[in-house]
Amino acid sequence: MKEVLVETSARHIHLSAEAVEVLFGKGYQLTNKKDLSQPGQFACAEKLVIVGPKGTLKASILGPTRNASQVEISLTDARSIGVVAPIRESGDIAGSGACKLVNPENGAELELTEGVIAAKRHIHLTPEAAAEMGVQDKQIVSVEITSERTTVFGDVVVRVSEKFAPAMHIDTDEANASCAFGNVMGKVIV
């Protein structure tokens, strides 16, 4: 059976080094609060406020810094604060939604003209795990989650890299809809 761990990816922010300096000060280094399942990725102690025309949301920052700043929220989050969040793969931010980021500690602000997305559901796999499952990078598969609300998610993109640890990522809307709470496995359907 082709199974993969299913993790819920809550709303979060990725910042460029330049954005970190605007929001926290020159030379500032983000504080690793907790390592995440993907190697080298971590949740930061610092949080920011995402500001839209209809409201605000507080969100964690994930490190390390990236080439471009990106805000990943659920579609429910997007509607609640009045921002556009097209469903995209991480990093595909051209022409995506806009928002303002505010540091609640010092009041520093950063306007993002693009970078707000709802992350497309995806599976991180090592080349070895992908070979075992018989899938390739960028292949689209389905994943069945068996729970109180058994759900088959279609349109799941496979992402393969030696830098990854095997795990499927869904957002909070998807996790709530499928009752994917706690330690959940998904069956990959090719």
N, C-alpha and C positions, 0 to 999 in steps of 0.2 A: 504494500500500500504506500502511496506517495503522500506523506503527511508533513505538515510544517507548523511550527509554533505560530499562533496568531496573537499579535500584540496591538493594543490600542494606542494610537499616537494622538495624544491630546494636543490642543492648540499650543503652538510654540513659534518662536522667532529665531531665525538665523541672521547674524549680523556680519557685515564686512568689517575689516579692521578700521576703516575710515568711520563707519557708523558708530563703532565702539568709542572712538575718540570724541565724536560729536556728543554722544549721550553720557559718557562717563569721564571724559578728560583725556588729555594727551598722555600716551604711554600706559593707559589703564589695561590691565589684564583681567579677563573674566575669571570668576572663581568656580572651580570644579566642585559641585556639591555632590554629584552622584554619577558614576559611570553608567552608560546605557548599554543595551545588548549589542549594538553595532560597534565594532572595535574602533577606539579613538574618539567616539562620540560621548558627550557628557551633558548632563543638565547643570545649568549654572545657578548659583545662589541668587544672582541678580534677576529681577523681574522688570517688565515694562508694561505700560498701559497702551493698548491699541485703541486709537480714537477714530470713530467714523461719524458720519453726519447724524446718526440717530442714537449713539451711545458709545460706551467704552467696555473693554474687556481687559483683565489683567492676564498676562501670559509669561511663561518661563522662556528664558533664552537657552538655546542649545549651542554648545561649542563643539569644536573650535570655530574660529571665524571662517567665513567663506568669501568668495570673490564678489558676491552680490548679496544684499540683504533680501530676506524673504520671510513673509508671514504666512504660516499655515494654520488655517482655521476650518471648522466645519461649516457646512452650508447654513445650519441653524445659527451659528455664531455670526456669519456674514449678514444674514437677514436681520438679526437682532441689533446690529450696529449700523446697518445701512451701507455696507460696502459690497463691491463686486468681488467675487472669488471664483474665477473659472476653475474647473477641474483640470489639473495639470500634473505632469510629473515634476518632482522636485527639480529646481533649476530652470524650468521652462517658464520664465516670468515675463517675457516680452509681451507688452500689451495687456498685462494682467491688472488686477485691482490696485487702488491707491488707498493710503491711510496715513495717519500721523502716529508716530511712536513718541511716548513721553516717559522720561525717567521720573518715577514718583518721589525719588529721594532728593533730586536736585532741580527738578523742573525743566531739564534740558529736553528739547524737542527736535524731531527729525521728520520731515515730510518725505514719504515714499510716493513717487509718482507712479510706480508699478511695483509688483512683488507680492501682492496678496493673492493666495491661491487656496483652493481646497485640494489637498493632495490626492492624486489618483491612487486607488488601492494598488498595492504592489507587493511582490515577494523579493526579498534579498536572498541570494544564493551564492555560495562559492561555486567555482567551476566544477568541483567534484560532486557537490550536492545536485547541481543542475544536470550533470551527466547521469547520476543515479536516477533522477526523476524523468530523464528523457526530454528535457526542455532546454531552450536556448535563450540568450539575452534578447530582450524586447519581445519575446513571444507572449501572446495573450492567452491566458488560461482561465478556468473557473475554479473556485474553491468552495467546498461544502463545509459548513460549520454545523455540527450536531449539538443542539442545545434545547432548551425549552421552546425556542423559536428557531428550529432548524432552518438554515438559510443557505442558498447557493449564490455566491457572488460571482458574476460574470465580469468580463473586461478587466481582469487582473493582469497587470504587466509584470513580467519576470525581469529582474535586474540581476545580472551576474558579474561578480568581481571577486578577486582574491581578498579584497579588503572587507568583504561582508561576512556576517554570521547569518545562517539560515533563519528567517523570520518573515512572516507576512505582516504588513502594517495596514490597519484600517483606522478611520477616524472615529470620534466619539459617537456621531450619528449612526454609523454603521455598526459599531459595537453594541449600542443600545438596541438597535433594530433586531439584531441577531442574538441577543443575550450572551455575547462573547465576553464573559467576565471571568477573571482569575486565569488559571492555567488552561488554555484552550488550544486544541489542535485542529487544523483544517486539512481536509482531504483534497489534494490537487487533482483536478480533472483536466486532462489534456485533450 
